[in-house]
């Protein structure tokens, strides 16, 4: 059955509604693979604009270094997160979502130059 051309826009809107909303920051994220095996992995939960989470830092060969706690905010795909490690280090990760499965931002820690850093949804 063919739709009359007048109904095409309505059909497209209905199809778009079926894809559902993007998941936002909720979920588990990990840095892109690096040769040493090190990186960061965390799980985030949002409530309105507030973001909280926990995670793990990994060193050489994927050896666990310690836990992290995350608090921050997100507004329409733009986020700013404060990351506190159980060793007392504090960093900020701020940036934007790229599509539904990638975070692109800048990692800033005291005494270090800001570094670009990407995470992918797991």
C-alpha positions in Angstrom: 0.0 0.0 0.0 1.3 3.4 -0.9 0.9 6.4 1.3 -0.4 9.6 -0.2 2.4 12.2 -0.4 0.6 14.3 2.1 1.1 11.7 4.8 4.9 11.3 4.3 5.9 13.8 7.0 3.6 12.1 9.5 5.1 8.7 8.7 8.6 10.0 9.1 7.8 11.5 12.5 6.2 8.2 13.6 9.3 6.3 12.5 11.6 8.7 14.4 9.6 8.3 17.6 10.1 4.5 17.4 13.9 4.9 17.7 13.5 6.3 21.3 15.6 8.9 23.1 19.4 8.8 23.2 20.6 7.3 26.5 22.6 10.4 27.5 25.4 9.9 30.0 23.8 6.9 31.8 25.9 3.8 31.4 29.4 2.5 31.5 32.2 4.3 29.8 35.9 3.4 29.2 38.9 5.3 27.7 39.9 4.2 24.2 42.4 1.3 24.3 46.0 2.4 24.9 49.0 0.1 24.4 50.0 0.0 28.1 46.6 -1.5 29.1 46.0 1.5 31.4 42.8 3.6 31.4 39.7 4.6 33.2 36.3 3.0 33.4 33.2 4.4 35.1 29.5 4.1 35.3 27.3 7.2 35.3 23.7 7.9 36.4 21.8 11.1 35.7 18.9 12.6 37.6 17.8 15.7 35.7 21.1 17.6 35.1 22.9 16.0 38.0 25.4 13.3 37.2 26.9 10.8 39.7 29.1 7.7 39.2 31.8 5.4 40.3 34.7 3.8 38.5 38.2 2.4 38.5 41.6 3.6 37.3 43.9 1.0 35.6 47.7 1.1 35.2 50.1 -0.9 33.2 48.8 -4.2 31.9 45.3 -3.3 33.2 46.4 -3.5 36.9 43.7 -1.8 39.1 45.1 1.4 40.7 42.1 2.6 42.7 38.5 3.6 42.7 37.0 6.9 41.6 33.8 8.8 42.5 32.2 11.2 40.0 29.9 14.2 40.5 28.9 16.8 38.0 26.2 18.0 35.6 25.1 17.6 32.0 23.0 19.9 29.8 22.0 18.7 26.4 25.1 16.6 25.7 27.6 19.0 27.3 29.0 17.9 30.6 31.4 18.8 33.4 32.5 16.1 35.8 34.6 16.2 39.0 36.6 13.0 39.4 37.9 12.1 42.8 40.2 9.1 43.3 40.5 7.3 46.6 44.1 8.4 46.7 42.9 12.0 47.0 43.6 13.2 43.5 40.9 15.4 41.9 40.5 16.0 38.2 37.9 17.6 36.0 36.6 16.0 32.8 34.5 18.4 30.6 33.3 18.1 27.1 30.5 16.9 24.8 28.8 13.7 23.7 29.6 12.7 20.2 26.6 10.6 19.0 25.2 8.3 21.5 28.3 6.3 22.3 31.3 8.6 22.7 32.4 11.3 25.1 35.0 13.8 23.8 36.5 16.1 26.4 39.4 17.6 28.2 40.9 16.0 31.4 42.4 18.6 33.7 44.3 17.7 36.8 46.3 20.0 39.2 49.9 20.3 38.2 49.4 18.8 34.7 48.6 20.3 31.3 45.0 19.7 30.2 44.8 16.6 28.0 42.2 15.6 25.3 40.5 12.3 26.3 37.8 10.2 24.8 35.6 7.6 26.3 33.3 5.0 24.6 30.2 3.4 25.9 30.7 -0.2 26.9 
